[in-house]
Amino acid sequence: MKVNRTLIKIGILCVALNGSGTGATTPALGSIAAGMPLVAPALIQLIATFPTLFQAISSLIYGKSIEFMKKKTWLYIGSVTFIVGGVAPAFFHTNIWVILFFRAVLGFGCGILIPMATDLCIDFFEDKERHSMIGYVSAFISLSGVIFQMLGGYLASIRWDYSFYAYLISVIFLLIAFFTLPEPDRSAKLEADAAAHVNTKLTVGTYVHALVFLFFFMFWFVASTNGSMVLLEERIATPVQIGTAFSLMTFGSFICSLIFGQVFKALRFALLPISYVFGAIGLYLCYTGQTLTIFILGLIFLGCGLGFVYPVTMSKLSYLVPYSATSKAISLAACGLAVGGFFQPLIFNLFTVPGRTPFIIGAIGMAVLAVLVVIADRTFPTHVSASVSQPEKIQG
């Protein structure tokens, strides 16, 4: 079967453009709270965080079911649940529990689409091209956060329940993906793994890197949950300046993901601990910075750390297991991403004091993770897959 390389790339990136879609309501939470004055603030906040819990669940389900379900089927399921769960609260906005139900449905869809975008890179591409595509996927996941937050914030300024209409843009993205992406022909690689009698179970190294990935996001989200509060309470920045600062963090993540392929070519997996060091520097600068300039510099370091950590971790996982187990490995990491994001505010609010303290805890945590990935890299060797490098014949 001949498939077009360019169309495949477009389709994969359109899947990735929904990766940060759960954030569309984040800038609208104030408007939603004003529109639902009888609802407790904690329930309003769940509108932003509740989807990540179900995102973690569906990521694991996706990874375990690939052996007997087609990826196009999962693309359909992920697309429908993401769009329905995203848009439905605009029509059923009088009851907070109904809204939270559909937010769970949205999270379920997002938990399918995030690992699928990276998983398809493993199916269709090899070597340098694969690494570059994984970087582009990471970049477009960052870009999706900007798109959805801008749309959600703008629509909420008209009427709070309109913020959920931001998810209609996903109809365009996912229709393009559905019509440009063929079902991957995995048979040759799976047969090669079977002939070599490779162990298709996830390795210890896979679990270690997925767990480190989880803690990375638990520390990384400190900036999102505490940054605005610190800057406002200490009168370092205005809300407009804060928005600009976090935009620069996203921009840093986007750029680093775009150039990941070239950087990885030079540094290989030495880039992984370097990425965690970037995160540690960023959080330390946010902890010590008394001016907006230093705080922004810290956010840029954090963005660069994220821009490298996501693609290099996914690439690492694809090297730790044979081809037949890559879907499970990638979905495990995607689960870790969601779990880290969901539990970060709960754990830090319970065990730390508000203000700048979480930043220094996160900085120390990032530094420890950098050491752990170096040890893990030397302890758990990469897997040389028996799978042959001959996916579908691809025309230029």
Secondary structure as GFF3:
##gff-version 3
##sequence-region A 1 396
A	DSSP	beta_strand	2	4	.	.	.	ID=ss1
A	DSSP	alpha_helix	5	16	.	.	.	ID=ss2
A	DSSP	three_ten_helix	21	28	.	.	.	ID=ss3
A	DSSP	alpha_helix	29	35	.	.	.	ID=ss4
A	DSSP	alpha_helix	41	65	.	.	.	ID=ss5
A	DSSP	alpha_helix	71	87	.	.	.	ID=ss6
A	DSSP	three_ten_helix	88	90	.	.	.	ID=ss7
A	DSSP	alpha_helix	96	124	.	.	.	ID=ss8
A	DSSP	alpha_helix	127	158	.	.	.	ID=ss9
A	DSSP	three_ten_helix	160	168	.	.	.	ID=ss10
A	DSSP	alpha_helix	169	180	.	.	.	ID=ss11
A	DSSP	alpha_helix	187	195	.	.	.	ID=ss12
A	DSSP	alpha_helix	204	220	.	.	.	ID=ss13
A	DSSP	alpha_helix	222	233	.	.	.	ID=ss14
A	DSSP	alpha_helix	239	258	.	.	.	ID=ss15
A	DSSP	alpha_helix	260	267	.	.	.	ID=ss16
A	DSSP	three_ten_helix	268	270	.	.	.	ID=ss17
A	DSSP	alpha_helix	271	288	.	.	.	ID=ss18
A	DSSP	alpha_helix	292	320	.	.	.	ID=ss19
A	DSSP	three_ten_helix	323	325	.	.	.	ID=ss20
A	DSSP	alpha_helix	326	351	.	.	.	ID=ss21
A	DSSP	alpha_helix	357	379	.	.	.	ID=ss22
A	DSSP	beta_strand	393	395	.	.	.	ID=ss23
###
